[in-house]
Amino acid sequence: MPLNIMNNSLLQPSVKSVRTRLRNVAIILGSVLLLGGLAPVSAAPAPATNSFTWNKEKEQMSADVYDWELLGLLETIAAETGWHVFVEPDESFKSSVKFKDLPTGQALRRLLGDMNFAVLPQTNGPQRLYVFRTAMNNATKQVRSAAARSAPKIKRAPNELIVRVKPGTDIEALAKALGAKVVGKIPELNAYRLQFEDEAATEAARKKLLADPSVVGVENNYYVDQPFTPLSLGGRSAAPKLTLNPVKRDGKGVVVGLVDTGLQTQEAGLEKLIRERLALAGESVANPLSPTHADAMVNALMQAAGDANIQIISVDVFGPNANADTFTVALGMYEAYKRGATVINDSLGGYGESQILYDVIKFLANEKVPVFAAMGNDGSSQPFFPAAFPEVNAVTATDRGQIASFANVGTEPDVAAPGRVIFSFNGLVYGSVGTSVSSAVATGVAAGLADKNGVPVSQVIPAVQKVLAVPAK
Protein backbone atom coordinates (compact mmCIF):
# COMPACT_ATOMS: atom_id res chain seq x y z
CA MET A 1 0.00 0.00 0.00
CA PRO A 2 1.57 3.35 -0.98
CA LEU A 3 2.40 5.88 1.69
CA ASN A 4 0.01 8.77 2.22
CA ILE A 5 2.52 11.49 1.40
CA MET A 6 0.18 14.22 2.63
CA ASN A 7 0.81 12.91 6.18
CA ASN A 8 4.00 14.67 7.29
CA SER A 9 4.94 11.95 9.78
CA LEU A 10 4.82 9.29 7.09
CA LEU A 11 6.60 11.49 4.57
CA GLN A 12 9.51 12.34 6.84
CA PRO A 13 11.80 9.44 5.83
CA SER A 14 11.40 10.41 2.18
CA VAL A 15 12.10 14.06 3.02
CA LYS A 16 15.26 13.12 4.90
CA SER A 17 16.61 11.01 2.07
CA VAL A 18 15.85 13.76 -0.44
CA ARG A 19 17.66 16.34 1.67
CA THR A 20 20.70 14.07 1.86
CA ARG A 21 20.66 13.70 -1.92
CA LEU A 22 20.36 17.47 -2.37
CA ARG A 23 23.49 18.02 -0.33
CA ASN A 24 25.28 15.87 -2.88
CA VAL A 25 23.69 17.78 -5.75
CA ALA A 26 24.79 21.15 -4.36
CA ILE A 27 28.48 20.62 -5.07
CA ILE A 28 30.45 23.83 -5.39
CA LEU A 29 32.08 24.02 -8.77
CA GLY A 30 35.84 24.03 -8.30
CA SER A 31 37.13 25.04 -11.69
CA VAL A 32 39.72 27.79 -12.05
CA LEU A 33 40.46 28.88 -15.61
CA LEU A 34 43.17 31.45 -16.14
CA LEU A 35 44.26 33.34 -19.20
CA GLY A 36 47.93 34.05 -18.65
CA GLY A 37 49.77 34.53 -15.37
CA LEU A 38 49.00 37.11 -12.75
CA ALA A 39 50.63 40.47 -13.16
CA PRO A 40 50.87 43.50 -10.88
CA VAL A 41 49.00 46.66 -11.82
CA SER A 42 51.38 49.43 -12.65
CA ALA A 43 50.68 52.92 -11.35
CA ALA A 44 49.39 55.42 -13.88
CA PRO A 45 48.67 59.13 -13.79
CA ALA A 46 45.00 59.82 -13.08
CA PRO A 47 43.09 60.50 -16.33
CA ALA A 48 40.40 63.17 -16.40
CA THR A 49 37.82 60.46 -17.24
CA ASN A 50 38.21 56.72 -17.24
CA SER A 51 38.02 55.43 -20.80
CA PHE A 52 37.81 52.02 -22.45
CA THR A 53 37.39 51.16 -26.15
CA TRP A 54 36.96 47.85 -27.97
CA ASN A 55 37.90 47.27 -31.60
CA LYS A 56 35.78 44.24 -32.50
CA GLU A 57 37.28 43.74 -35.99
CA LYS A 58 40.85 43.66 -34.71
CA GLU A 59 39.94 42.20 -31.29
CA GLN A 60 41.97 44.90 -29.58
CA MET A 61 41.35 47.02 -26.49
CA SER A 62 42.55 50.43 -25.36
CA ALA A 63 42.19 51.90 -21.89
CA ASP A 64 43.19 54.88 -19.77
CA VAL A 65 41.89 54.33 -16.24
CA TYR A 66 42.71 55.26 -12.67
CA ASP A 67 41.24 53.75 -9.49
CA TRP A 68 38.32 52.31 -11.45
CA GLU A 69 36.21 50.05 -9.27
CA LEU A 70 35.72 46.50 -10.56
CA LEU A 71 31.96 46.68 -11.11
CA GLY A 72 32.14 49.97 -13.02
CA LEU A 73 34.96 48.64 -15.19
CA LEU A 74 33.10 45.44 -16.00
CA GLU A 75 29.87 47.32 -16.75
CA THR A 76 31.77 49.31 -19.36
CA ILE A 77 33.39 46.18 -20.82
CA ALA A 78 29.94 44.53 -21.05
CA ALA A 79 28.47 47.58 -22.78
CA GLU A 80 31.35 47.96 -25.26
CA THR A 81 31.83 44.30 -26.20
CA GLY A 82 28.29 42.96 -25.88
CA TRP A 83 29.67 40.02 -23.87
CA HIS A 84 27.87 38.36 -21.00
CA VAL A 85 30.03 39.24 -18.00
CA PHE A 86 29.89 37.48 -14.61
CA VAL A 87 31.84 38.46 -11.52
CA GLU A 88 32.67 37.34 -8.02
CA PRO A 89 32.25 40.75 -6.32
CA ASP A 90 35.42 42.25 -4.89
CA GLU A 91 35.11 45.72 -3.38
CA SER A 92 38.84 46.02 -2.73
CA PHE A 93 39.95 45.84 -6.38
CA LYS A 94 40.61 49.00 -8.42
CA SER A 95 42.21 49.26 -11.83
CA SER A 96 44.83 51.85 -12.77
CA VAL A 97 46.49 51.32 -16.14
CA LYS A 98 47.04 52.89 -19.56
CA PHE A 99 47.58 51.10 -22.88
CA LYS A 100 46.54 51.22 -26.52
CA ASP A 101 45.52 48.55 -29.06
CA LEU A 102 46.46 45.46 -27.08
CA PRO A 103 45.10 42.00 -27.99
CA THR A 104 42.13 40.97 -25.86
CA GLY A 105 43.95 38.56 -23.55
CA GLN A 106 46.82 40.96 -22.80
CA ALA A 107 44.44 43.86 -22.35
CA LEU A 108 42.25 42.03 -19.87
CA ARG A 109 45.29 40.90 -17.90
CA ARG A 110 46.45 44.52 -17.61
CA LEU A 111 42.98 45.76 -16.70
CA LEU A 112 42.18 43.06 -14.16
CA GLY A 113 45.55 42.87 -12.42
CA ASP A 114 45.57 40.11 -9.81
CA MET A 115 41.98 39.06 -10.47
CA ASN A 116 41.48 35.75 -12.30
CA PHE A 117 39.40 35.60 -15.45
CA ALA A 118 38.25 33.35 -18.28
CA VAL A 119 36.80 34.22 -21.69
CA LEU A 120 34.59 31.48 -23.12
CA PRO A 121 33.27 31.59 -26.72
CA GLN A 122 29.66 30.46 -27.30
CA THR A 123 28.15 28.69 -30.29
CA ASN A 124 24.87 30.62 -30.19
CA GLY A 125 25.34 33.98 -28.53
CA PRO A 126 27.92 36.41 -27.14
CA GLN A 127 31.14 35.37 -25.47
CA ARG A 128 31.17 35.06 -21.71
CA LEU A 129 33.73 36.72 -19.43
CA TYR A 130 34.11 35.36 -15.90
CA VAL A 131 36.07 37.46 -13.37
CA PHE A 132 36.83 36.00 -9.95
CA ARG A 133 39.21 36.05 -7.01
CA THR A 134 38.80 32.48 -5.70
CA ALA A 135 37.10 30.12 -8.21
CA MET A 136 35.22 30.60 -11.45
CA ASN A 137 32.04 29.02 -10.10
CA ASN A 138 31.81 31.93 -7.63
CA ALA A 139 31.48 34.40 -10.52
CA THR A 140 27.67 34.22 -10.46
CA LYS A 141 26.69 37.90 -10.44
CA GLN A 142 25.87 39.01 -13.97
CA VAL A 143 27.21 42.43 -14.82
CA ARG A 144 24.89 44.61 -16.87
CA SER A 145 25.57 48.14 -18.06
CA ALA A 146 23.30 50.92 -16.82
CA ALA A 147 21.74 51.13 -20.27
CA ALA A 148 21.11 47.39 -20.36
CA ARG A 149 19.55 47.42 -16.89
CA SER A 150 17.12 50.18 -17.82
CA ALA A 151 16.28 48.82 -21.28
CA PRO A 152 12.98 46.99 -21.75
CA LYS A 153 13.51 43.26 -21.30
CA ILE A 154 10.53 42.17 -23.38
CA LYS A 155 11.58 41.05 -26.88
CA ARG A 156 8.75 40.71 -29.35
CA ALA A 157 9.16 38.39 -32.32
CA PRO A 158 8.87 40.71 -35.34
CA ASN A 159 6.32 40.17 -38.12
CA GLU A 160 4.34 37.61 -36.10
CA LEU A 161 0.98 37.31 -34.38
CA ILE A 162 -0.65 34.54 -32.37
CA VAL A 163 -4.32 34.17 -33.25
CA ARG A 164 -7.07 32.29 -31.44
CA VAL A 165 -10.16 31.54 -33.55
CA LYS A 166 -13.57 30.02 -33.04
CA PRO A 167 -13.96 26.28 -33.73
CA GLY A 168 -14.55 25.54 -37.40
CA THR A 169 -12.70 28.60 -38.69
CA ASP A 170 -10.65 27.97 -41.85
CA ILE A 171 -7.32 29.30 -40.62
CA GLU A 172 -5.56 28.73 -43.94
CA ALA A 173 -8.14 30.84 -45.79
CA LEU A 174 -7.93 33.51 -43.10
CA ALA A 175 -4.13 33.62 -43.32
CA LYS A 176 -4.20 33.78 -47.11
CA ALA A 177 -6.58 36.73 -47.04
CA LEU A 178 -4.14 38.54 -44.75
CA GLY A 179 -1.05 37.67 -46.81
CA ALA A 180 0.31 35.55 -43.94
CA LYS A 181 1.78 32.09 -43.47
CA VAL A 182 0.68 29.67 -40.76
CA VAL A 183 4.01 28.66 -39.15
CA GLY A 184 2.71 27.06 -35.97
CA LYS A 185 -0.50 25.52 -34.69
CA ILE A 186 -2.14 24.02 -31.63
CA PRO A 187 -5.39 22.84 -33.25
CA GLU A 188 -6.85 21.53 -29.99
CA LEU A 189 -6.78 25.08 -28.62
CA ASN A 190 -7.63 26.73 -31.97
CA ALA A 191 -4.37 28.68 -31.64
CA TYR A 192 -2.13 29.56 -34.59
CA ARG A 193 1.12 31.39 -35.20
CA LEU A 194 0.99 33.67 -38.23
CA GLN A 195 4.00 35.20 -39.97
CA PHE A 196 3.81 38.34 -42.13
CA GLU A 197 6.06 40.00 -44.70
CA ASP A 198 6.91 43.03 -42.56
CA GLU A 199 5.76 45.08 -39.58
CA ALA A 200 3.40 47.22 -41.67
CA ALA A 201 1.60 44.10 -42.88
CA THR A 202 1.57 42.74 -39.32
CA GLU A 203 -0.12 45.83 -37.87
CA ALA A 204 -2.61 46.06 -40.73
CA ALA A 205 -3.54 42.41 -40.15
CA ARG A 206 -3.87 43.00 -36.41
CA LYS A 207 -6.60 45.59 -37.02
CA LYS A 208 -8.48 43.30 -39.40
CA LEU A 209 -8.23 40.33 -37.04
CA LEU A 210 -9.51 42.30 -34.07
CA ALA A 211 -12.57 43.25 -36.11
CA ASP A 212 -13.18 39.71 -37.39
CA PRO A 213 -16.05 37.93 -35.53
CA SER A 214 -14.38 34.53 -36.06
CA VAL A 215 -11.32 35.65 -34.11
CA VAL A 216 -11.28 35.13 -30.34
CA GLY A 217 -7.92 36.77 -29.56
CA VAL A 218 -4.80 38.32 -31.06
CA GLU A 219 -1.46 38.64 -29.24
CA ASN A 220 2.23 39.16 -29.83
CA ASN A 221 4.76 36.37 -29.86
CA TYR A 222 7.78 36.90 -27.57
CA TYR A 223 11.32 35.62 -27.61
CA VAL A 224 12.73 33.33 -24.95
CA ASP A 225 16.52 33.53 -24.63
CA GLN A 226 18.49 30.32 -24.96
CA PRO A 227 19.89 29.25 -21.57
CA PHE A 228 23.65 29.18 -21.10
CA THR A 229 25.52 26.09 -22.19
CA PRO A 230 27.41 24.13 -19.49
CA LEU A 231 31.00 25.00 -18.62
CA SER A 232 33.91 22.61 -18.98
CA LEU A 233 35.49 21.97 -15.58
CA GLY A 234 38.95 20.89 -16.63
CA GLY A 235 40.22 21.02 -13.06
CA ARG A 236 37.93 18.25 -11.87
CA SER A 237 38.53 14.57 -12.52
CA ALA A 238 35.17 13.15 -11.45
CA ALA A 239 31.49 14.01 -11.21
CA PRO A 240 28.72 12.52 -9.06
CA LYS A 241 27.75 9.09 -10.37
CA LEU A 242 24.06 8.60 -11.04
CA THR A 243 22.27 5.66 -9.43
CA LEU A 244 19.78 4.56 -12.06
CA ASN A 245 17.30 1.71 -12.00
CA PRO A 246 16.24 0.09 -15.28
CA VAL A 247 13.20 2.04 -16.43
CA LYS A 248 9.89 0.21 -16.11
CA ARG A 249 7.69 0.97 -19.07
CA ASP A 250 4.58 -0.14 -17.22
CA GLY A 251 2.83 3.21 -17.22
CA LYS A 252 3.24 3.54 -13.44
CA GLY A 253 6.38 5.65 -13.29
CA VAL A 254 6.79 9.40 -13.60
CA VAL A 255 7.16 10.88 -17.08
CA VAL A 256 8.96 14.22 -17.16
CA GLY A 257 8.41 16.59 -20.06
CA LEU A 258 11.72 18.47 -20.43
CA VAL A 259 11.04 21.61 -22.51
CA ASP A 260 14.49 22.92 -23.30
CA THR A 261 17.27 22.83 -25.90
CA GLY A 262 18.16 19.73 -27.86
CA LEU A 263 19.29 16.71 -25.86
CA GLN A 264 22.44 14.87 -26.90
CA THR A 265 22.86 11.10 -26.79
CA GLN A 266 23.51 10.18 -23.16
CA GLU A 267 25.65 7.46 -21.62
CA ALA A 268 23.97 4.04 -21.71
CA GLY A 269 22.22 4.07 -18.33
CA LEU A 270 20.81 7.55 -18.71
CA GLU A 271 19.92 7.10 -22.38
CA LYS A 272 17.55 4.26 -21.44
CA LEU A 273 15.45 6.78 -19.51
CA ILE A 274 14.84 8.92 -22.60
CA ARG A 275 11.40 7.93 -23.82
CA GLU A 276 11.25 10.27 -26.81
CA ARG A 277 12.95 13.25 -28.43
CA LEU A 278 10.88 15.89 -30.20
CA ALA A 279 12.22 18.90 -32.15
CA LEU A 280 9.70 21.71 -32.73
CA ALA A 281 11.96 24.44 -34.14
CA GLY A 282 14.27 22.52 -36.48
CA GLU A 283 17.08 20.17 -35.67
CA SER A 284 19.73 21.34 -33.21
CA VAL A 285 23.21 22.05 -34.58
CA ALA A 286 24.97 21.52 -31.25
CA ASN A 287 28.42 19.95 -31.23
CA PRO A 288 27.81 16.27 -30.34
CA LEU A 289 31.05 16.24 -28.36
CA SER A 290 29.85 18.95 -25.97
CA PRO A 291 26.80 18.98 -23.69
CA THR A 292 23.79 21.21 -24.20
CA HIS A 293 21.74 22.98 -21.56
CA ALA A 294 19.22 20.12 -21.68
CA ASP A 295 22.01 17.63 -20.94
CA ALA A 296 22.85 19.53 -17.75
CA MET A 297 19.17 19.66 -16.76
CA VAL A 298 18.71 15.90 -17.21
CA ASN A 299 21.69 15.27 -14.94
CA ALA A 300 20.49 17.76 -12.31
CA LEU A 301 17.02 16.20 -12.41
CA MET A 302 18.26 12.62 -12.05
CA GLN A 303 20.79 13.48 -9.33
CA ALA A 304 17.87 14.85 -7.31
CA ALA A 305 15.47 12.01 -8.20
CA GLY A 306 17.87 9.21 -7.27
CA ASP A 307 16.88 5.73 -8.39
CA ALA A 308 13.23 6.56 -9.08
CA ASN A 309 11.39 5.00 -12.02
CA ILE A 310 11.43 7.99 -14.36
CA GLN A 311 11.11 8.46 -18.10
CA ILE A 312 11.95 11.68 -19.93
CA ILE A 313 10.34 13.23 -22.99
CA SER A 314 12.81 15.76 -24.41
CA VAL A 315 11.15 18.62 -26.30
CA ASP A 316 13.58 20.92 -28.13
CA VAL A 317 11.97 24.36 -28.61
CA PHE A 318 15.18 26.11 -29.76
CA GLY A 319 16.55 24.01 -32.61
CA PRO A 320 19.48 25.82 -34.26
CA ASN A 321 18.21 29.25 -33.14
CA ALA A 322 19.57 31.60 -30.48
CA ASN A 323 16.02 32.12 -29.19
CA ALA A 324 12.82 30.19 -28.73
CA ASP A 325 9.41 31.90 -28.63
CA THR A 326 6.46 31.73 -26.28
CA PHE A 327 4.19 30.01 -28.83
CA THR A 328 6.69 27.20 -29.38
CA VAL A 329 7.26 26.83 -25.63
CA ALA A 330 3.49 26.55 -25.15
CA LEU A 331 3.35 24.02 -27.97
CA GLY A 332 6.23 22.08 -26.44
CA MET A 333 4.47 21.80 -23.09
CA TYR A 334 1.26 20.68 -24.76
CA GLU A 335 3.04 18.11 -26.94
CA ALA A 336 4.83 16.69 -23.90
CA TYR A 337 1.46 16.30 -22.19
CA LYS A 338 -0.05 14.59 -25.24
CA ARG A 339 2.82 12.09 -25.21
CA GLY A 340 2.25 11.17 -21.59
CA ALA A 341 4.21 13.67 -19.45
CA THR A 342 2.95 13.77 -15.85
CA VAL A 343 5.14 16.74 -14.84
CA ILE A 344 6.74 19.50 -16.93
CA ASN A 345 10.11 21.19 -16.39
CA ASP A 346 10.70 24.61 -17.96
CA SER A 347 14.30 25.59 -17.17
CA LEU A 348 13.82 28.66 -19.35
CA GLY A 349 11.69 31.78 -19.62
CA GLY A 350 11.36 35.39 -20.72
CA TYR A 351 9.72 38.67 -19.86
CA GLY A 352 6.84 38.71 -22.34
CA GLU A 353 3.51 37.76 -20.79
CA SER A 354 1.84 35.37 -23.21
CA GLN A 355 -1.84 34.44 -23.10
CA ILE A 356 -1.37 31.26 -25.13
CA LEU A 357 1.38 30.15 -22.74
CA TYR A 358 -0.91 30.85 -19.80
CA ASP A 359 -3.80 29.01 -21.43
CA VAL A 360 -1.66 25.89 -21.84
CA ILE A 361 -0.50 26.11 -18.22
CA LYS A 362 -4.09 26.44 -16.98
CA PHE A 363 -5.02 23.44 -19.12
CA LEU A 364 -2.17 21.42 -17.58
CA ALA A 365 -3.18 22.50 -14.09
CA ASN A 366 -6.73 21.32 -14.78
CA GLU A 367 -5.26 17.98 -15.92
CA LYS A 368 -3.19 17.85 -12.70
CA VAL A 369 0.13 18.02 -14.53
CA PRO A 370 2.40 20.29 -12.43
CA VAL A 371 4.83 22.70 -14.09
CA PHE A 372 8.16 23.73 -12.52
CA ALA A 373 9.86 26.77 -14.05
CA ALA A 374 13.05 28.77 -13.48
CA MET A 375 12.75 32.34 -12.19
CA GLY A 376 15.64 33.78 -14.25
CA ASN A 377 19.20 34.86 -13.56
CA ASP A 378 19.27 38.62 -14.17
CA GLY A 379 18.54 39.69 -10.61
CA SER A 380 15.58 41.46 -12.23
CA SER A 381 12.47 42.64 -10.40
CA GLN A 382 10.30 42.15 -13.50
CA PRO A 383 7.97 39.14 -13.79
CA PHE A 384 9.59 36.22 -15.60
CA PHE A 385 7.34 33.83 -17.52
CA PRO A 386 6.18 31.11 -17.26
CA ALA A 387 7.41 31.11 -13.63
CA ALA A 388 5.31 34.20 -12.83
CA PHE A 389 2.00 32.51 -13.65
CA PRO A 390 0.21 31.53 -10.41
CA GLU A 391 -0.38 27.90 -11.44
CA VAL A 392 3.37 27.34 -11.97
CA ASN A 393 5.79 26.19 -9.27
CA ALA A 394 8.30 29.06 -9.47
CA VAL A 395 11.81 27.90 -8.52
CA THR A 396 14.60 30.15 -7.29
CA ALA A 397 18.24 29.21 -6.67
CA THR A 398 20.04 28.82 -3.38
CA ASP A 399 23.75 29.33 -2.82
CA ARG A 400 25.26 28.40 0.57
CA GLY A 401 21.81 28.27 2.13
CA GLN A 402 20.69 31.70 0.89
CA ILE A 403 18.89 32.96 -2.19
CA ALA A 404 21.55 33.26 -4.91
CA SER A 405 22.56 36.81 -5.81
CA PHE A 406 21.83 36.23 -9.51
CA ALA A 407 18.25 34.99 -9.00
CA ASN A 408 15.39 37.18 -10.22
CA VAL A 409 13.11 38.69 -7.59
CA GLY A 410 10.15 39.77 -9.75
CA THR A 411 8.14 36.70 -8.75
CA GLU A 412 7.49 35.20 -5.33
CA PRO A 413 9.20 31.78 -5.37
CA ASP A 414 7.30 28.67 -4.37
CA VAL A 415 10.41 26.57 -3.77
CA ALA A 416 14.19 27.02 -3.66
CA ALA A 417 16.79 24.48 -4.74
CA PRO A 418 20.56 24.31 -5.29
CA GLY A 419 21.56 26.26 -8.38
CA ARG A 420 24.68 24.26 -9.26
CA VAL A 421 25.28 20.88 -10.84
CA ILE A 422 28.36 18.92 -11.89
CA PHE A 423 28.08 16.03 -14.35
CA SER A 424 30.05 13.90 -16.80
CA PHE A 425 29.68 13.97 -20.58
CA ASN A 426 31.86 12.03 -23.03
CA GLY A 427 34.31 11.30 -20.22
CA LEU A 428 34.78 14.97 -19.29
CA VAL A 429 33.39 16.99 -16.39
CA TYR A 430 31.05 19.96 -16.84
CA GLY A 431 29.12 22.29 -14.59
CA SER A 432 26.09 24.53 -14.85
CA VAL A 433 24.79 27.32 -12.61
CA GLY A 434 21.44 29.11 -12.45
CA THR A 435 17.78 28.92 -11.53
CA SER A 436 17.40 26.57 -14.50
CA VAL A 437 19.40 24.00 -12.53
CA SER A 438 17.19 24.71 -9.50
CA SER A 439 14.04 24.06 -11.54
CA ALA A 440 15.41 20.72 -12.75
CA VAL A 441 16.38 19.76 -9.19
CA ALA A 442 12.90 20.64 -7.91
CA THR A 443 11.33 18.59 -10.71
CA GLY A 444 13.59 15.67 -9.81
CA VAL A 445 12.62 15.89 -6.14
CA ALA A 446 8.92 15.92 -7.07
CA ALA A 447 9.33 13.00 -9.48
CA GLY A 448 11.30 10.98 -6.94
CA LEU A 449 8.77 11.51 -4.15
CA ALA A 450 5.85 10.69 -6.43
CA ASP A 451 7.44 7.47 -7.66
CA LYS A 452 8.53 6.29 -4.21
CA ASN A 453 5.03 6.84 -2.82
CA GLY A 454 3.15 5.55 -5.85
CA VAL A 455 1.07 8.69 -6.29
CA PRO A 456 0.68 11.37 -9.00
CA VAL A 457 3.19 14.22 -8.94
CA SER A 458 0.39 16.69 -8.25
CA GLN A 459 -0.10 15.12 -4.81
CA VAL A 460 3.49 15.66 -3.65
CA ILE A 461 3.68 19.42 -4.26
CA PRO A 462 3.13 20.28 -0.55
CA ALA A 463 5.92 17.86 0.33
CA VAL A 464 8.26 19.42 -2.25
CA GLN A 465 7.54 22.86 -0.80
CA LYS A 466 8.54 21.52 2.60
CA VAL A 467 11.75 19.87 1.39
CA LEU A 468 12.72 22.87 -0.72
CA ALA A 469 11.47 25.65 1.53
CA VAL A 470 12.43 29.17 0.45
CA PRO A 471 15.04 30.67 2.84
CA ALA A 472 13.86 33.58 4.96
CA LYS A 473 14.94 36.96 3.61
VOGU-230511 format. One record per residue (C-alpha): residue in three letters; x, y, z. Coordinates in steps of 0.5 Angstrom, whole numbers, plus 500, padded with zeros to 3 digits. Layout:
alaXYZ
...
END
This chain:
met500500500
pro503507498
leu505512503
asn500518504
ile505523503
met500528505
asn502526512
asn508529515
ser510524520
leu510519514
leu513523509
gln519525514
pro524519512
ser523521504
val524528506
lys531526510
ser533522504
val532528499
arg535533503
thr541528504
arg541527496
leu541535495
arg547536499
asn551532494
val547536488
ala550542491
ile557541490
ile561548489
leu564548482
gly572548483
ser574550477
val579556476
leu581558469
leu586563468
leu589567462
gly596568463
gly600569469
leu598574475
ala601581474
pro602587478
val598593476
ser603599475
ala601606477
ala599611472
pro597618472
ala590620474
pro586621467
ala581626467
thr576621466
asn576613466
ser576611458
phe576604455
thr575602448
trp574596444
asn576595437
lys572588435
glu575587428
lys582587431
glu580584437
gln584590441
met583594447
ser585601449
ala584604456
asp586610460
val584609468
tyr585611475
asp582607481
trp577605477
glu572600481
leu571593479
leu564593478
gly564600474
leu570597470
leu566591468
glu560595467
thr564599461
ile567592458
ala560589458
ala557595454
glu563596449
thr564589448
gly557586448
trp559580452
his556577458
val560578464
phe560575471
val564577477
glu565575484
pro564582487
asp571584490
glu570591493
ser578592495
phe580592487
lys581598483
ser584599476
ser590604474
val593603468
lys594606461
phe595602454
lys593602447
asp591597442
leu593591446
pro590584444
thr584582448
gly588577453
gln594582454
ala589588455
leu584584460
arg591582464
arg593589465
leu586592467
leu584586472
gly591586475
asp591580480
met584578479
asn583572475
phe579571469
ala576567463
val574568457
leu569563454
pro567563447
gln559561445
thr556557439
asn550561440
gly551568443
pro556573446
gln562571449
arg562570457
leu567573461
tyr568571468
val572575473
phe574572480
arg578572486
thr578565489
ala574560484
met570561477
asn564558480
asn564564485
ala563569479
thr555568479
lys553576479
gln552578472
val554585470
arg550589466
ser551596464
ala547602466
ala543602459
ala542595459
arg539595466
ser534600464
ala533598457
pro526594457
lys527587457
ile521584453
lys523582446
arg517581441
ala518577435
pro518581429
asn513580424
glu509575428
leu502575431
ile499569435
val491568433
arg486565437
val480563433
lys473560434
pro472553433
gly471551425
thr475557423
asp479556416
ile485559419
glu489557412
ala484562408
leu484567414
ala492567413
lys492568406
ala487573406
leu492577410
gly498575406
ala501571412
lys504564413
val501559418
val508557422
gly505554428
lys499551431
ile496548437
pro489546434
glu486543440
leu486550443
asn485553436
ala491557437
tyr496559431
arg502563430
leu502567424
gln508570420
phe508577416
glu512580411
asp514586415
glu512590421
ala507594417
ala503588414
thr503585421
glu500592424
ala495592419
ala493585420
arg492586427
lys487591426
lys483587421
leu484581426
leu481585432
ala475587428
asp474579425
pro468576429
ser471569428
val477571432
val477570439
gly484574441
val490577438
glu497577442
asn504578440
asn510573440
tyr516574445
tyr523571445
val525567450
asp533567451
gln537561450
pro540559457
phe547558458
thr551552456
pro555548461
leu562550463
ser568545462
leu571544469
gly578542467
gly580542474
arg576536476
ser577529475
ala570526477
ala563528478
pro557525482
lys556518479
leu548517478
thr545511481
leu540509476
asn535503476
pro532500469
val526504467
lys520500468
arg515502462
asp509500466
gly506506466
lys506507473
gly513511473
val514519473
val514522466
val518528466
gly517533460
leu523537459
val522543455
asp529546453
thr535546448
gly536539444
leu539533448
gln545530446
thr546522446
gln547520454
glu551515457
ala548508457
gly544508463
leu542515463
glu540514455
lys535509457
leu531514461
ile530518455
arg523516452
glu523521446
arg526527443
leu522532440
ala524538436
leu519543435
ala524549432
gly529545427
glu534540429
ser539543434
val546544431
ala550543438
asn557540438
pro556533439
leu562532443
ser560538448
pro554538453
thr548542452
his543546457
ala538540457
asp544535458
ala546539464
met538539466
val537532466
asn543531470
ala541536475
leu534532475
met537525476
gln542527481
ala536530485
ala531524484
gly536518485
asp534511483
ala526513482
asn523510476
ile523516471
gln522517464
ile524523460
ile521526454
ser526532451
val522537447
asp527542444
val524549443
phe530552440
gly533548435
pro539552431
asn536558434
ala539563439
asn532564442
ala526560443
asp519564443
thr513563447
phe508560442
thr513554441
val515554449
ala507553450
leu507548444
gly512544447
met509544454
tyr503541450
glu506536446
ala510533452
tyr503533456
lys500529450
arg506524450
gly505522457
ala508527461
thr506528468
val510533470
ile513539466
asn520542467
asp521549464
ser529551466
leu528557461
gly523564461
gly523571459
tyr519577460
gly514577455
glu507576458
ser504571454
gln496569454
ile497563450
leu503560455
tyr498562460
asp492558457
val497552456
ile499552464
lys492553466
phe490547462
leu496543465
ala494545472
asn487543470
glu489536468
lys494536475
val500536471
pro505541475
val510545472
phe516547475
ala520554472
ala526558473
met526565476
gly531568472
asn538570473
asp539577472
gly537579479
ser531583476
ser525585479
gln521584473
pro516578472
phe519572469
phe515568465
pro512562465
ala515562473
ala511568474
phe504565473
pro500563479
glu499556477
val507555476
asn512552481
ala517558481
val524556483
thr529560485
ala536558487
thr540558493
asp547559494
arg551557501
gly544557504
gln541563502
ile538566496
ala543567490
ser545574488
phe544572481
ala537570482
asn531574480
val526577485
gly520580481
thr516573482
glu515570489
pro518564489
asp515557491
val521553492
ala528554493
ala534549491
pro541549489
gly543553483
arg549549481
val551542478
ile557538476
phe556532471
ser560528466
phe559528459
asn564524454
gly569523460
leu570530461
val567534467
tyr562540466
gly558545471
ser552549470
val550555475
gly543558475
thr536558477
ser535553471
val539548475
ser534549481
ser528548477
ala531541474
val533540482
ala526541484
thr523537479
gly527531480
val525532488
ala518532486
ala519526481
gly523522486
leu518523492
ala512521487
asp515515485
lys517513492
asn510514494
gly506511488
val502517487
pro501523482
val506528482
ser501533484
gln500530490
val507531493
ile507539491
pro506541499
ala512536501
val517539495
gln515546498
lys517543505
val524540503
leu525546499
ala523551503
val525558501
pro530561506
ala528567510
lys530574507
END
